[in-house]
């Protein structure tokens, strides 16, 4: 049995966290005991997932100190300080772990600079796999590190074909080492269990609860909610009874609530906070709106499509256009352009009954992001020796 270590130190529940967890579950569940999966818990960041790891026979490798609850999580500068602390406290534990255990594979999702540097200096008897997600900024330091580490990396994977093409064009890595690997987003059994739950606590409080637009995601700059609220506010001038539900929490919550109050649309736009189960809301919504400035594919649009919910998305890098087939499987709008989103919502309202073909295409595309499909693709990459 070959051992696989996952490395993904995290501060907040970004999509990469779900991707890491589901990738580990997929390998452990479908590999027929070919792989033993372990996740490195640097400072307690994975403590809340202990039960699900035990359920799927995934081991947690514990480093000595549990300081995760005390780390600042929000804000660019504070989060960078926290990551620096994790690196300093993890340097020697990670070095000794790799030297002693010699896992067959080491898959890096977040905070990848530390294991990359260690591998460059010590050349461990382990095959290192770099997972590049999101919209990476190719600054001088990152380019230098990646370029000088390419020969020591076993494989590099990307969640979208567009990102894969961009990185190949940069000539940073050996092209033969680079692969497209879709995220593990849809856990079918989890979906079956959650879609049955009727979360009526909030929906019963509004008159139009079965006829609303939905947005899901952390209340951060990336999700571009000020633009969404502004565009929906303009749409409300012609459609005063429409409703938008925003599910999420984050540092921009107060700013967004203030914006809603200033525009006097508190009876039309509701920020509900975060939830572990978005599927009941998707089940009753008219369409999902994604206003992000960038997405690796957009976990929420995959979940929405799998739930037969129509998707209206910004044409942001790197994933929505690819997933929505250039607008054939949903609507795309130009981000931050006045009236772009408003006009797409108006078009959807007029054409809603004629969009079954687009919904079907998106649903079909979402099936490529199940845990089983991810497992099939990842195991092929692990076995590819060229």
C-alpha positions, 0 to 999 in steps of 0.5 A: 500500500502506497502512502499519500500525504496531503499538505494544505495549511489553511486559515479560513474555509476557502474552496481549496479546503473542500477540495483537499478534503474531498480529494483525500476522501475520494482516494481513500474511498475508491482506491481499493486499499491501494493508497493510505491517505494522511493529512498533515495537521500543522497547528490544529487547522484540521481538528474540526474534520476529525470525525469525517477523516475517521469515517473514511479511514484517513489519518491525521499527522499531528504536529506538536503545537495547537495554536490555530485558534489564536492565529489572526484569520482575516486581512491580508497583512494579518493572514500573511503573518499567520502563514509565516508563523505556520512556516516557522513552526512547521519547518523542522517537523515537516523535514523530520517527517519526510525524512523518516516516513518517506511517503510515496506521494506528497500533494501540496494544496496551500502554503506550498513554498515550505515543502517545495523549498525543503524538497529542493534542498534535501531531495527526499525520496518522495514524489512531490505534486504541486496543486495550483488553484485559483488565480495565482499571481505570477510575481518574480519570487513565485516564478523564480521558486517554481522555475527552479523547483520544476525538475524536483516536482513529480507533477503539477495539476490545475483545476481548469484547462484555461489555467493549465494553458496559461501556465504552459505558455509561461514556460515555468514548468516542464509541460510533460509534468503538467495535468488538468485535474478537476476538483472533487466537488460533488459528494453524491451521497452527501448531496442525497442526504442534504437535499432532503433537508428542508431549511424553512427557518428563514424562507418562511419569513419572506413572502416570495420564498420560492421565487428568489435569486441566490448568491453563495460565497464568503463576503470578501473582495473576491466575490464582488458583492458590492457590484452584485448589490448595485446591479440587483438594486437597479434591477429592482427599480423595474421589478420591485418584488424580486428577492436576492438571498446571499449566503455567506459571512466574512469581513465585508458583511458590515459594509454590504449591510450598510449598502443595502440600508442606504439603497433602501432595499432591505426587504429585497436583499437578505444576507443570511450568514454561512450554512453547511448546507446550501442545497435546500436553498438551491432547490427553491431558487430561480437562478444562482448569480456568481459575481466573482472577480476570479474563480478556479471554476467556482465550486458553487456553480458546480453545486448549483448546476448539479442541483438543476439550478440555472447559473448567471456568472461573471466572465472572470478567470479562470473557470466559469467560461470553461464550465458554462461552455462560453455561455451555452450552459448558462449566462456570462456577463462582463464583471464590473460593467454597469447594467451588464448583470442587470440585463442578464437577469432581465434576459433570464426572466424573459427566457426562463422557460426556454433554458432547459437545454442550457440547464442540461449542459451545465448538469452534465458538466457538473458530473465531471466534478464528482469524487469518483471522477476526481479519483479516476483522474488523479490515480492516472496522474499518480501512475503516469511516469513519463 
